[in-house]
Structure formats: structure tokens, C-alpha cells
Amino acid sequence: MFILFSFFILFTRFSAAIAENNVKAMFIFGDSLVDAGNSDFLETPYKCNYFPYGVDFSSGSTGRCRNGRTSADILGQLLGLPHLLPVFYDPHTKGSSILAGVNYASLGAGILDSTQQSRAYDFGARKFVVFNILQTGCNPYYENHNNGSCVHVLNEASALFNNKLGPALKNLSEDLPGFAFVYINASGIISEMINHPTTYGLKELNASCCFLSESSERAFCAEGTEPCPDRSIYAYYDGFHPTEKLYMHLATKAYSSELHSEAYPFNVEVLANLNTSVMLREVSSLHVHEHRGSEPEAPSTSNELATKGFMVLKLRSFRVRVLEPPAV
């Protein structure tokens, strides 16, 4: 199985089964950043099931809190899934519709602890993708409520969490045989776009694309209002949620980046082609070499990490230090 977790004051996780180097299914867990409409079926004061949400979907609003697709939608397409995943709470989500996976994310979902990852592992999940938390203190909502300035304490809290996340994943990889993960530095990737807007064609960094509703304290779009005509130059669609453009960049980086500062220890494409059964045999072999006192050659590229370096994460020795997750 293959699982993706994405953190964003939420904890987004998705799992997908791998067979013959192809992702067959993906299961998503998280909050409104990857919610595809579960909130439409729940008792919650806030929903995104009205125009101008979904303005870039031919079918209109879908329950996604943005103009178009989420990062999980885009990553699923890059992995070759046949369609966007159905949401768990939709009564039509059953039978053949769930064969490619299910989206469990919903607006306002909380953070899942490591025991949830272990439970997913017990059910057969072996491949996990984890996105860290973005620096939310500078989004339009908080700036609107802080005299146009970032709420730095929120950014500091995000950084504190992110710096603990990588080592926690490494510990899981040591404790759970065959546990494979990719850690995506979503905070760094999005911050790079915000800090260098002209490189990415962005012009509006602190304003929302849609007209914000006063009844939601300027967090969500006002129903029935027209959004900005050019979504490609906006970083945020409403008070909280980035536009599809930012998520397209994030998903593409997660899938194919060769930089360990962005995707660690390798990217999602490499993880999708990783054979966990071979990985377990290689781990056993590496343990034999270690006990005999000979050090395996250190991997230096993402391809080498994919074939043997990832298994080194299972060793509790000097080899682990080579692969220590980067601080953000």
C-alpha cells in the first residue's frame, strides 16, 4: 500500500496500493486543503459548495475550497489514477467507485498522531507521502485581522512542528519493516513562490481572488460573487486556501523534484516505483554487512537512494545520520 500525509494545521495523508510500478489506489486524509466535498455531507457551519468555488471546474462547485483542483487531485493525476477520487461521506461512494481510492479529508480536520500511521501500516499501507505544514500566519485571513501584518507566532508554531516531523518519520521507518515515506517540504516550496513572485508569474500575494464574506469573518468567499478574472496571478483564492496554481507547483515538485530540501529522501515518482518486498530483502542484507563490520557504499543520488539508500533508513547506526531529514 501507498499512503500520503499532508500537514497544514491539518494532517493530510493518502495511501495507495502499488503493483508493477503503478499506483492503483490512493487514500487521502486531511482538512479543507485537500477536502474534495466531504464537508458537504457533514454538519458544519462552513462549506465550499457554492459559486465562486469551483469556478475552474466545468461542473461548477465541488466542495473544494478553491477555484480548481487540490494538490492531492493533481498528484493523483500525475500518478496515473483514472479519475479524481470520490469522497467518503458521499452515499454513492461504494462498489467499483472506490477501486482507485477514497478521499477522507474534510474541512477543519485535526492532526493525526503517529498511532494512526501505525494503524494504516497494520492494514497493509507501506508507502506514505507526508506534506509538512505551511506558514499560515501570512495568509489573507490573518493579515486582515492583524492590521495587514503576518501573525508570526503561527509561523513559528508551524516551523516547530515541521522540525519534529522529519525525525518522527525516520523513527517510524526504523520501527516498521517495509515502511517507506517521502517527506515533502510544502512550507519551503510555497514560501519560495511567495518570496520570488515574478519568477512564478504571481502579482497578488496578500489579497484573496474572491470577495470575502463578512459572515465568515472574511475567511471564505461570499456566495454568488464574481472571483478575480485572472486566477493565475493570485496566491490565495479565499482567506485561507491557495489557488490551484500554487497547488499545481507544489504537486509537481512533490512528484519530480530532485532536491532533498524539497522531497526527501526522494520524490513521489521514485517512491511509486519502489518495490517494498525487494526493499525488505535488501534491509536484511545490509544488516548482515553491518554486523560483519563492513560499511555499504553511501548512496549519492536519488536513483541510488531508490534502489538501496532508502533501506539504509532501517539501520540504527552512522548510516542513518547521512539521511537525516532536513530542518525547515
C-alpha positions in Angstrom: 0.0 0.0 0.0 1.0 3.6 -0.6 0.0 6.5 1.7 0.3 10.2 1.5 0.1 12.6 4.5 -0.1 16.3 4.1 0.2 18.6 7.1 -1.3 22.1 7.0 -2.7 22.7 10.5 -4.2 19.5 9.4 -2.6 16.2 8.7 -3.3 15.1 5.2 -2.5 11.5 4.4 -3.1 9.4 1.4 -2.4 5.8 0.8 -2.1 3.9 -2.4 -1.5 0.3 -3.4 1.4 -0.3 -5.8 1.6 -3.1 -8.3 4.1 -3.5 -11.1 5.4 0.1 -10.6 1.9 1.6 -11.0 -0.2 3.3 -8.3 -3.5 1.5 -8.3 -5.2 3.4 -5.4 -4.8 6.4 -3.2 -6.5 7.3 0.1 -6.4 10.9 1.3 -6.8 12.2 4.9 -6.7 15.8 5.9 -8.7 19.1 6.1 -10.0 21.7 3.7 -6.7 22.0 1.9 -7.5 18.6 0.3 -11.2 18.2 1.0 -13.0 17.4 -2.2 -16.5 17.6 -0.8 -16.8 15.6 2.4 -17.9 18.7 4.3 -21.0 18.9 2.0 -22.3 15.8 3.9 -21.4 16.9 7.4 -22.9 19.2 10.0 -20.5 22.1 9.8 -21.1 25.9 9.7 -18.7 26.3 6.7 -18.9 24.7 3.4 -17.4 25.4 -0.1 -20.2 24.0 -2.2 -21.3 27.2 -3.9 -20.1 29.6 -6.5 -17.4 31.1 -6.8 -15.8 27.9 -5.5 -15.1 25.5 -8.4 -15.1 28.3 -11.0 -12.5 26.4 -13.0 -14.4 23.1 -12.8 -16.7 22.5 -15.8 -19.3 21.1 -13.4 -19.1 24.0 -11.0 -18.6 23.9 -7.3 -17.4 20.5 -5.9 -16.9 21.2 -2.2 -13.2 22.1 -2.8 -12.3 25.4 -1.1 -10.6 26.9 -4.1 -11.0 27.7 -7.8 -10.0 24.2 -9.0 -8.1 21.1 -8.0 -6.2 20.4 -4.8 -2.6 19.2 -4.6 -3.8 15.7 -3.9 -6.0 15.8 -7.0 -3.1 16.8 -9.2 -0.7 14.3 -7.6 -3.2 11.6 -8.2 -3.3 12.6 -11.9 0.5 12.6 -12.1 0.5 9.1 -10.7 -1.9 7.9 -13.4 -5.1 7.4 -11.4 -8.1 7.1 -13.7 -10.2 9.9 -12.1 -10.5 12.3 -9.2 -11.2 10.3 -6.0 -14.7 10.1 -4.6 -15.3 11.5 -1.1 -16.0 9.1 1.8 -19.3 10.6 3.0 -21.0 10.7 -0.3 -23.5 7.8 -0.2 -22.6 6.9 -3.8 -19.0 6.1 -2.8 -19.2 2.3 -2.9 -18.6 -0.6 -5.1 -16.4 0.0 -8.2 -16.1 3.7 -7.5 -13.6 3.1 -4.6 -11.2 0.9 -6.6 -8.9 3.8 -7.2 -9.1 5.1 -3.7 -11.2 7.4 -1.4 -10.8 11.0 -0.1 -11.5 11.1 3.6 -10.4 14.8 4.1 -12.9 17.3 5.5 -12.9 20.9 6.4 -11.4 21.5 9.9 -10.0 18.1 10.4 -7.3 17.8 13.1 -3.8 16.4 13.2 -3.4 12.6 13.4 -0.7 11.2 15.6 1.8 8.5 14.7 -0.5 5.8 16.1 -2.8 6.5 13.1 0.1 5.9 10.8 0.8 2.6 12.6 -2.8 1.6 12.2 -2.7 2.2 8.5 0.5 0.2 8.4 -1.2 -2.7 10.2 -3.9 -2.6 7.4 -1.2 -3.0 4.8 -0.1 0.6 4.0 3.6 0.7 3.2 4.2 3.8 1.1 3.5 7.2 2.7 3.8 10.7 1.4 3.8 13.4 4.1 3.5 17.1 3.4 4.6 19.4 6.2 2.6 22.5 7.5 2.6 25.7 5.6 3.3 29.1 7.2 -0.3 30.1 7.6 0.4 33.2 9.6 0.7 35.3 6.4 -2.5 34.3 4.6 -5.1 37.0 3.9 -7.4 36.0 6.8 -4.7 36.5 9.5 -3.3 39.6 7.8 -6.8 41.1 7.6 -7.2 40.5 11.4 -3.7 41.8 12.3 -3.5 45.2 10.7 -2.0 43.8 7.5 0.9 42.0 9.2 1.7 38.4 9.5 0.9 36.5 12.7 4.4 35.4 13.4 3.6 33.1 16.3 1.6 30.9 13.9 4.6 30.6 11.6 6.9 29.8 14.5 4.5 27.1 15.6 4.5 25.6 12.1 8.3 25.6 12.0 8.5 23.9 15.4 6.1 21.2 14.2 7.9 20.7 10.9 11.3 20.3 12.6 9.9 17.4 14.6 8.1 15.8 11.7 11.1 14.5 9.7 12.8 12.7 12.7 9.4 11.2 13.7 9.1 9.7 10.2 12.6 8.4 10.4 11.8 6.7 13.7 8.8 5.0 12.1 10.9 3.8 9.3 13.2 2.2 11.8 10.4 0.5 13.8 8.1 -0.7 11.0 9.7 -3.1 8.4 8.9 -2.0 4.9 7.6 1.4 5.9 8.5 3.8 3.0 8.0 7.5 3.1 8.6 10.7 1.2 8.7 14.0 3.2 7.6 17.0 1.2 8.7 20.4 2.3 5.5 22.1 1.3 6.3 25.1 3.5 9.6 25.7 1.8 8.2 25.2 -1.7 5.2 27.6 -1.3 7.4 30.1 0.5 9.8 30.1 -2.4 6.9 31.1 -4.7 5.8 33.8 -2.3 9.3 35.2 -1.9 10.0 35.2 -5.6 6.6 36.0 -7.1 7.8 37.3 -10.5 9.6 34.0 -11.2 6.2 32.3 -11.0 4.0 35.0 -12.5 2.4 36.0 -9.2 1.3 39.5 -8.5 -1.3 39.3 -5.7 0.3 37.7 -2.6 -1.8 39.0 0.2 -5.2 39.5 -1.3 -7.8 36.9 -2.0 -9.1 36.2 -5.5 -12.7 36.1 -4.4 -14.7 38.7 -2.4 -14.6 37.6 1.2 -17.8 37.0 3.2 -18.3 39.2 6.3 -20.4 36.4 7.9 -17.4 34.1 7.9 -15.2 36.9 9.3 -13.6 37.3 5.9 -12.3 33.7 5.8 -14.5 32.3 2.9 -15.8 33.6 -0.4 -19.1 35.4 -0.4 -21.7 33.2 -2.2 -22.6 34.3 -5.7 -19.9 36.9 -6.1 -17.6 37.0 -9.1 -14.0 36.0 -8.5 -11.0 37.7 -10.0 -10.8 37.2 -13.7 -7.1 36.1 -13.7 -6.6 33.4 -11.0 -3.1 32.7 -12.2 -1.6 35.9 -10.6 -3.1 35.2 -7.2 -1.5 33.2 -4.4 -4.8 32.8 -2.4 -8.3 32.1 -3.6 -10.0 33.0 -0.3 -8.8 33.9 3.2 -7.1 30.6 3.9 -6.8 28.5 0.7 -4.2 28.8 -2.0 -5.1 28.8 -5.7 -4.8 25.8 -8.0 -1.7 27.5 -9.4 0.2 27.1 -6.2 -1.0 23.6 -5.7 0.0 22.6 -9.2 3.5 23.8 -8.5 3.5 22.0 -5.1 2.3 18.7 -6.5 4.7 18.8 -9.5 7.6 19.4 -7.1 6.4 16.6 -4.8 6.2 14.3 -7.8 9.5 15.0 -9.6 11.9 17.3 -7.6 15.5 16.0 -7.3 16.2 18.4 -4.4 16.3 16.8 -0.9 15.4 20.2 0.5 12.0 19.8 -1.3 11.4 16.0 -1.4 13.2 13.7 1.0 14.8 11.1 0.7 13.5 11.1 -2.9 10.4 12.2 -4.8 6.9 10.6 -5.1 7.7 9.2 -8.6 10.6 7.2 -7.2 8.5 6.0 -4.2 5.8 4.8 -6.6 8.3 2.6 -8.3 9.9 1.3 -5.2 9.5 -2.4 -4.6 8.9 -2.9 -0.9 9.4 -6.6 -1.0 12.8 -6.2 -2.6 13.4 -3.4 0.0 12.9 -5.8 2.9 15.4 -8.3 1.4 17.9 -5.5 0.9 17.5 -4.3 4.5 18.2 -7.8 5.7 21.4 -7.9 3.5 22.5 -4.6 4.8 22.1 -5.7 8.4 24.4 -8.7 7.6 27.1 -6.4 6.2 26.8 -4.0 9.2 27.2 -6.8 11.7 30.3 -8.0 9.9 31.8 -4.6 10.2 31.8 -3.6 6.6 30.1 -0.4 5.6 27.9 -0.4 2.4 28.7 2.3 -0.1 26.8 5.5 0.7 24.2 6.5 -1.9 24.8 9.9 -3.5 21.8 10.4 -5.9 18.0 10.0 -5.8 18.2 6.9 -8.0 20.7 5.2 -5.7 18.5 6.2 -2.8 15.6 4.5 -4.5 17.5 1.2 -5.1 19.4 0.9 -1.8 19.7 4.2 0.1 16.1 4.1 1.4 16.7 0.8 3.0 19.5 2.3 5.0 16.9 4.3 6.9 16.2 1.0 8.6 19.7 0.8 10.2 20.3 2.3 13.6 23.9 3.4 13.0 26.1 6.0 11.3 24.2 5.3 8.1 21.1 7.0 9.5 22.9 10.3 10.1 23.7 10.5 6.4 19.9 10.6 5.7 18.8 12.8 8.5 15.7 14.8 7.3 16.5 18.5 6.7 15.3 21.1 9.1 12.9 23.7 7.8 
